[in-house]
Amino acid sequence: MAMKDSEVYKSATIHTVNETINQLKISGFEGLRTCQTLFEMNPNKVEKPIPFNDKGSFVVIEALKYI
């Protein structure tokens, strides 16, 4: 199913990881770390997240902002 056909994603704006990291830095966030998961589309397999963001289908970005 294409994203445009998905009820969840059809109205979403999808940004790349690099775009998001750049916006976080511009907004004053620091200490950015990423991890990724979903390397295989197998709903019966539990995958452990690994560092970085270059291979997985789902990426988490951790960032800190001190005020």
Backbone as JSON Lines, residues from 0, in Angstrom:
{"i":0,"aa":"M","n":[0.85,-1.18,0.0],"ca":[0.0,0.0,0.0],"c":[0.89,1.24,0.0]}
{"i":1,"aa":"A","n":[0.58,2.17,-0.85],"ca":[1.33,3.42,-0.91],"c":[0.9,4.33,0.23]}
{"i":2,"aa":"M","n":[1.81,5.23,0.64],"ca":[1.49,6.14,1.74],"c":[0.28,7.01,1.42]}
{"i":3,"aa":"K","n":[0.14,7.41,0.15],"ca":[-1.0,8.28,-0.22],"c":[-2.34,7.58,-0.04]}
{"i":4,"aa":"D","n":[-2.34,6.25,-0.01],"ca":[-3.56,5.48,0.19],"c":[-3.82,5.13,1.65]}
{"i":5,"aa":"S","n":[-2.88,5.41,2.51],"ca":[-2.99,5.06,3.92],"c":[-3.77,6.12,4.69]}
{"i":6,"aa":"E","n":[-4.71,5.69,5.51],"ca":[-5.46,6.62,6.36],"c":[-4.53,7.33,7.34]}
{"i":7,"aa":"V","n":[-3.49,6.64,7.77],"ca":[-2.56,7.19,8.75],"c":[-1.62,8.21,8.11]}
{"i":8,"aa":"Y","n":[-1.08,7.89,6.95],"ca":[-0.02,8.71,6.35],"c":[-0.45,9.66,5.26]}
{"i":9,"aa":"K","n":[-1.67,9.56,4.74],"ca":[-2.04,10.34,3.56],"c":[-1.98,11.85,3.78]}
{"i":10,"aa":"S","n":[-2.14,12.32,5.01],"ca":[-2.06,13.76,5.26],"c":[-0.77,14.16,5.97]}
{"i":11,"aa":"A","n":[0.14,13.2,6.13],"ca":[1.39,13.47,6.85],"c":[2.44,14.05,5.91]}
{"i":12,"aa":"T","n":[3.31,14.87,6.48],"ca":[4.5,15.33,5.76],"c":[5.67,14.55,6.32]}
{"i":13,"aa":"I","n":[6.31,13.78,5.47],"ca":[7.41,12.93,5.89],"c":[8.73,13.67,5.62]}
{"i":14,"aa":"H","n":[9.57,13.75,6.65],"ca":[10.87,14.4,6.53],"c":[11.97,13.36,6.66]}
{"i":15,"aa":"T","n":[13.1,13.61,6.02],"ca":[14.22,12.7,6.18],"c":[14.81,12.87,7.57]}
{"i":16,"aa":"V","n":[15.62,11.91,7.98],"ca":[16.29,12.0,9.28],"c":[17.21,13.21,9.29]}
{"i":17,"aa":"N","n":[17.95,13.44,8.21],"ca":[18.86,14.59,8.16],"c":[18.11,15.92,8.24]}
{"i":18,"aa":"E","n":[16.97,16.03,7.58],"ca":[16.16,17.25,7.68],"c":[15.73,17.49,9.12]}
{"i":19,"aa":"T","n":[15.29,16.44,9.77],"ca":[14.82,16.56,11.15],"c":[15.96,16.93,12.09]}
{"i":20,"aa":"I","n":[17.1,16.28,11.93],"ca":[18.26,16.61,12.77],"c":[18.69,18.05,12.57]}
{"i":21,"aa":"N","n":[18.72,18.51,11.33],"ca":[19.09,19.91,11.06],"c":[18.12,20.88,11.73]}
{"i":22,"aa":"Q","n":[16.84,20.6,11.67],"ca":[15.85,21.48,12.31],"c":[16.0,21.47,13.83]}
{"i":23,"aa":"L","n":[16.3,20.31,14.4],"ca":[16.54,20.25,15.85],"c":[17.75,21.08,16.24]}
{"i":24,"aa":"K","n":[18.83,20.99,15.46],"ca":[20.03,21.79,15.75],"c":[19.74,23.29,15.63]}
{"i":25,"aa":"I","n":[19.02,23.68,14.6],"ca":[18.66,25.09,14.41],"c":[17.82,25.58,15.59]}
{"i":26,"aa":"S","n":[17.01,24.7,16.15],"ca":[16.13,25.05,17.27],"c":[16.82,24.97,18.63]}
{"i":27,"aa":"G","n":[18.14,24.7,18.63],"ca":[18.89,24.73,19.87],"c":[19.01,23.4,20.6]}
{"i":28,"aa":"F","n":[18.65,22.31,19.96],"ca":[18.79,21.01,20.6],"c":[20.21,20.51,20.47]}
{"i":29,"aa":"E","n":[20.66,19.75,21.46],"ca":[22.02,19.22,21.5],"c":[21.99,17.75,21.84]}
{"i":30,"aa":"G","n":[23.19,17.14,21.81],"ca":[23.33,15.75,22.25],"c":[22.49,14.78,21.46]}
{"i":31,"aa":"L","n":[22.38,15.0,20.16],"ca":[21.52,14.16,19.34],"c":[22.1,12.75,19.19]}
{"i":32,"aa":"R","n":[21.22,11.77,19.38],"ca":[21.56,10.37,19.18],"c":[20.41,9.72,18.42]}
{"i":33,"aa":"T","n":[20.74,8.76,17.58],"ca":[19.69,8.05,16.84],"c":[19.85,6.55,17.02]}
{"i":34,"aa":"C","n":[18.74,5.86,16.88],"ca":[18.76,4.41,16.78],"c":[17.68,4.03,15.77]}
{"i":35,"aa":"Q","n":[17.78,2.82,15.28],"ca":[16.89,2.38,14.21],"c":[16.45,0.95,14.42]}
{"i":36,"aa":"T","n":[15.33,0.63,13.81],"ca":[14.83,-0.75,13.84],"c":[13.98,-0.98,12.59]}
{"i":37,"aa":"L","n":[13.35,-2.1,12.5],"ca":[12.55,-2.56,11.35],"c":[13.43,-2.72,10.11]}
{"i":38,"aa":"F","n":[14.28,-3.71,10.16],"ca":[15.15,-4.04,9.04],"c":[14.49,-5.05,8.11]}
{"i":39,"aa":"E","n":[13.65,-5.88,8.66],"ca":[12.89,-6.87,7.89],"c":[11.42,-6.64,8.2]}
{"i":40,"aa":"M","n":[10.6,-6.71,7.21],"ca":[9.16,-6.54,7.44],"c":[8.54,-7.88,7.8]}
{"i":41,"aa":"N","n":[8.91,-8.37,8.99],"ca":[8.42,-9.65,9.48],"c":[7.73,-9.42,10.82]}
{"i":42,"aa":"P","n":[6.4,-9.43,10.84],"ca":[5.68,-9.14,12.09],"c":[5.88,-10.19,13.17]}
{"i":43,"aa":"N","n":[6.46,-11.33,12.82],"ca":[6.69,-12.4,13.79],"c":[8.08,-12.36,14.41]}
{"i":44,"aa":"K","n":[8.89,-11.4,14.01],"ca":[10.25,-11.3,14.5],"c":[10.44,-10.03,15.32]}
{"i":45,"aa":"V","n":[11.01,-10.17,16.51],"ca":[11.33,-9.01,17.35],"c":[12.74,-8.58,17.0]}
{"i":46,"aa":"E","n":[12.9,-7.32,16.64],"ca":[14.21,-6.79,16.28],"c":[14.69,-5.82,17.35]}
{"i":47,"aa":"K","n":[15.95,-5.93,17.71],"ca":[16.54,-4.98,18.66],"c":[17.0,-3.74,17.91]}
{"i":48,"aa":"P","n":[16.75,-2.56,18.47],"ca":[17.25,-1.34,17.83],"c":[18.78,-1.32,17.85]}
{"i":49,"aa":"I","n":[19.36,-0.69,16.82],"ca":[20.8,-0.51,16.79],"c":[21.09,0.98,16.57]}
{"i":50,"aa":"P","n":[22.29,1.43,16.93],"ca":[22.64,2.84,16.75],"c":[22.63,3.25,15.27]}
{"i":51,"aa":"F","n":[22.59,4.56,15.06],"ca":[22.64,5.2,13.73],"c":[21.29,5.17,13.04]}
{"i":52,"aa":"N","n":[21.25,5.57,11.78],"ca":[19.96,5.72,11.11],"c":[20.03,5.45,9.61]}
{"i":53,"aa":"D","n":[20.88,4.54,9.18],"ca":[21.08,4.38,7.74],"c":[20.44,3.15,7.11]}
{"i":54,"aa":"K","n":[19.85,2.26,7.9],"ca":[19.31,1.02,7.32],"c":[17.88,0.69,7.74]}
{"i":55,"aa":"G","n":[17.44,1.14,8.88],"ca":[16.13,0.75,9.38],"c":[15.0,1.56,8.77]}
{"i":56,"aa":"S","n":[13.8,1.03,8.89],"ca":[12.6,1.73,8.4],"c":[12.0,2.65,9.45]}
{"i":57,"aa":"F","n":[12.43,2.52,10.71],"ca":[11.93,3.35,11.79],"c":[13.13,3.89,12.56]}
{"i":58,"aa":"V","n":[13.17,5.2,12.72],"ca":[14.3,5.85,13.4],"c":[13.78,6.67,14.57]}
{"i":59,"aa":"V","n":[14.49,6.59,15.7],"ca":[14.2,7.4,16.87],"c":[15.34,8.39,17.03]}
{"i":60,"aa":"I","n":[15.01,9.65,17.28],"ca":[16.02,10.69,17.52],"c":[15.85,11.19,18.94]}
{"i":61,"aa":"E","n":[16.93,11.12,19.7],"ca":[16.94,11.67,21.06],"c":[17.7,12.98,21.01]}
{"i":62,"aa":"A","n":[17.15,14.03,21.6],"ca":[17.8,15.33,21.62],"c":[17.48,16.04,22.94]}
{"i":63,"aa":"L","n":[18.41,16.87,23.37],"ca":[18.24,17.62,24.63],"c":[18.23,19.11,24.33]}
{"i":64,"aa":"K","n":[17.42,19.83,25.1],"ca":[17.42,21.29,25.0],"c":[17.42,21.84,26.42]}
{"i":65,"aa":"Y","n":[18.43,22.61,26.69],"ca":[18.58,23.22,28.01],"c":[18.01,24.62,27.98]}
{"i":66,"aa":"I","n":[17.17,24.92,28.97],"ca":[16.59,26.26,29.04],"c":[16.91,26.92,30.36]}
